[in-house]
């Protein structure tokens, strides 16, 4: 059973999901060596995963069989589960909780066990990014889901339990705290200045070039001014857009190219570190219209890439401050030197 519980002091939510503790581990934690066991995500083992939800396939192939290029299945050990009801708040003395209603999916990015974004073809990355878009479009129709987060964990220290290249999607019945903070900051800036704060940041970084890692016709990759972690990198569309799912095919092709280049730079310069990337996009349209009027003008979707080079320790946990040992300017100089 999963549950969402609200922290009464800082107005944040925690997912209690004991099933997640039973996940198999594909890595040897002590040695880092790869196990030779059968991989459930590899082509030919489709019967060992939950049924296929969506896939890009070769013509003439059947679902839940070989012949796929990207494949989406439900997570076998979900943090949240979809049920035939609304997520209702329940009082528990002085506390609040709700059933762990939501969606948890796995996007199996490629049939190839050892290929990641840096060594996949551009066409393969395009299909992954189009899969993300399709899952946003499909799940946003469910009014019970308020927010959809797509993310990738790479390497055991990045939170990946299985080696085969994959990313994940979690849809929640509430807006996550980090997203609420971004929405609030974007709204306050827009209300004061009449402009999107992300668009202004892009203009500033392109002009100064101090933290500009890469600029293309449609995207920029920057080291954010207040980067929390060494070599933290953001990819943003230059043309204002609040929703990832509204990204055109042409723009997805451009995004695939810059993502491949940036992740290749990070792997080469930092000796293949574990990392996470996260897509931050607007909440569902229906929810945004009611709770955040004109959000499409105020927010700007983006991808945050976080190499896992340092550990979060006592000061960070105790204060919420992050100590970054590499300045964004130095990180930019190192990454653009390739």
Secondary structure, DSSP 4 states (H G I P E B T S, - for coil): -EEEEEETTTTEEEEEEGGGGG----B-TTT-PBP-SPPTTSTT-GGGSSPEEEEEE-TTPPTTSS-EEEEEEE-TT-SSB--SS----EEETTEEEEE-BEEEEEEE--S-TT--GGGS-HHHHHHHHHHHHHHHHHHTT-TT--EEEEEEEESGGGT-SS-S-EEEEEEESS--HHHHHHHHHHHHHHHHHSS-HHHHHHHHHHHH-SSEEEE-SSEEEE--TT-SSTT-EEEEESS--S-GGG--HHHHHHHHHHHHHHHHHHHHHTTS--EEEEEE----HHHHHHHSTTHHHH---EEEEEE--S---HHHHHHS----SS-HHHHHHHHHT-
